Amino acid sequence: MDDEQPLARWKAARSMDRVAVPGELQLTKTHVVFEPKGRRALGARFSVAKTFIAGVGTAPGTGKLFSGGKQDRLCITLGDGSEWLFVVPELSVAIERIRGALVH
């Protein structure tokens, strides 16, 4: 199996400033990847090796309509302390699956 073949996929949106860029969040054997779709995709791609992920959890919504509203977001924290936010409808499933992949 190719290391970059998705093991799990979720419809998602990456929270960026005041907007949420639609796309797909993917978990591969070695990375977590966000592939943006649509017109606002410029600069929205995200890819990080699992070895650089320090934590996976939730962050509260901002309440702003165009950035995903009030719903909680998936928060991926990297070893440098930076946080990357994603609106994922299946939030608890995504968190559990990504956390589980970090252990192995």
N, C-alpha and C positions, 0 to 999 in steps of 0.2 A: 504494500500500500504506500502511496505517495504521502510524504509527511505533510504536504499542504492540502490534501484532500479533506474537505470538511467532515468532521465527525458529528457536528450539530450545527443547525442554522436557525436563526430567528429573524423575523421581520423586526426592524429596529429603526431608530432615528438617533443620530448623534447630536447631542445638545451643544450648540456652538453660539456663544453670545446670546442673541435674542431669537435665534431660529433653531429648529430641529431639522437636520438634513436627513431625508429618508434613505433607507438602504437595507442592507442585510448584515447582521452580526454572525460571524462564523467562528467556530472552535475547531482548530486542526490539532494534529498530534503535537505540534511545536509552538503554535501561535494562537492569539485571539486577533481576529481581523474584522474590520468594518469596511464593507464595500458600498460606497454611496451610489445612489441612483438619482437621475433627474438633473434639472438645471442648476441647482445649488451645490452640486457635487465638488466643485473646485476646492481643493485643500481639505476635504473632509475625510479622505481615506485614513484609516488607522490600522496599524499592524504592530503588535508587540510580541516578542518571544515570551513564552510562559515563565521562563526563568527570571524575567525582570518584573513580574507582577508580585507586589507585596501583599495585596489584599483585594477582596471582592466583597462588595456589600451594597447598601442602598444609600441614596442621597435624596432629601426631600425635593419635591417639585417646586418650581418658582412661582407657579400660578399664572405665568404669562402664556397666553394662548399659543403663540407661534413657536414657543420653545418646549411644548409638551404639556402645558397646563399644570395642574396640581399633583398629578400622579408621581409617585416615587420613581427614581431612576436607578439604573444599574450604575454603580460607581466602581471603576477599576483603578486602584491606586498602585502606582509604580514605585520602585525602590527609591527614586529621587523625590518622592512625596507628591508628584503631580497626580491629579485626579482627572479621569476621562469619564464623561457621563453619557449614558445611552437610555433612551426611552424604549423599553421592551415590554410588549403586552404580557408575555409569560415570564415575568420578573423572577419569581421564586425558583422556577425550573432552570432558568439561565444561570442564576447565582449558584444553585446546587451543582449543576453540571460543570461550570467553570471551576468552582472550588475543588470539586472532585478530581478534575484533570490536573490541578496544580500539585496534588499530593503524589501522583505517580511519576 
